[in-house]
Every structure is written in C-alpha cells, then in structure tokens.
C-alpha cells in the first residue's frame, strides 16, 4: 500500500524581554521525509509580535519585512560566517531532530481492530445496513472496502473521515446498505500500514448471544403466560361443574 504524504514542522522559540518590549526568535523545520532535500529551514526574528526579518533555506539569505528589518537583513547577508552558520542549520538542527521523529514516532504503527454489526437503515429501499467500525489504529491513513461474494462493492457505501481518539489513535466507520441474498458472503476489508496483508472481517448473519437471550426470554414469558391462562381456564370449568342451581321463587 502506498504511503501517505507526510508534512510536519518542528518549532523552537527563544524569547528576550527588556523594559516592556519583547523580542523572540522562531526556528522552523518543514519536511515530508528525513532526506535533506525534503527539509526546509526557516529562522524568523520578531519584535513586539511583528516579524522583522527571516532567513529561508530556499532562498539562502535573509529578507527584511520592516524598515529596521531590511537593514538587519542586509547586515547579516554581508556577514559570511553568519550566512554559513545559518545554512548549516538545515542539516545540523533540522535533519538531526527529524531523524529522531521518524525513528521514534512516524515509523511506528498500531494494528486496527474491527467490529462488524448491523443497524436499521434510516431511509431508502435497502432493508439492511452493515457498519464496519475500525478502531485504535495508527498512523491515520487507512483504506476500508466492502467485498460481496468475492467482488468489491462500489455503491451504496458511506464512510466517515478518520477521527482522532483521545489516546492518539484513530477510528473510522463505513456503512453498507444492501438487500440480503441467501448464501452470500459479505466482508469488510481493511488496508493499513501496520498490516502485512489486508484484514478481512466476515459478516455473520446469525444473531449474537445477547439477541438470542432476549428471544429466549421473550419466548419463555409467552409460554408461561399460555400455561397460566390454560390453568385458569381449567380451574374455571371445574368450578362451574360443581355448582348447584337454585330456582328462583
């Protein structure tokens, strides 16, 4: 499965204050891989929330954004040692930290688990709806498909976006509206970076144990009601036979 496009930023801020004025510097690393050519380093200096000058590794020089910032940028651009040091930060600072990110975080993956269940459809001509709920997976990108009798289903499907959990994992839900056929096989197919091969979860149309228990309890109650009704009827008939009729005067 093709890997998804990644884009991240590392951010570091230093702050200086004096007599109510504030100056701070922001270091940013933008990247979509750990390769040096895919990394962009940006250094910005701010004065009272206003960016006055910036170094960008794309242009490899400082650019000023205010009257004072233009003078500062021009001064730094003439300083060969300053430019050399700033250009080296893309490799020294960014690539080093990005390598740690990829090793400890971005290359890790967690396998999903799947719950397949049926619900009543809200509208339409389809009498049944299946829901494939996929939980606790990482990274975010995932593919959920439906397979019916060996053929991929391409219609009557609605899916949510990947939704973050509170524990850094994700979940997604796919709905299939369908008309049941005898002897058919319906499966939810999941593809994810944590899986060496697609994960298939087959739909079992038999009732779950909880539903079977409800039916058993209901049937037992019905039988008990019939027995009590029959016992009451027999008792009434026997009492009627033992009565002595007294003619009225």
Protein Blocks (a to p, Z undefined) as FASTA:
>chain_A
ZZddddddddddddddeehiacddddddddfbfbfklpccdddddeehiafbdcdfklop
acdfbfklmmmmmmmmmmmklmmmmmmmmmmmmmmmmmmmmmmmmmpccddddddddddd
fbdjbfbdcddddehiacfbdcddddeehiacfehiacddddddfkopacdddddddddd
ehiacddddddfkbcbdcdddddfbdcfklmmmmmmmmmmmmmmmmmmmmmmmmmmmmmm
mpccdddZZ
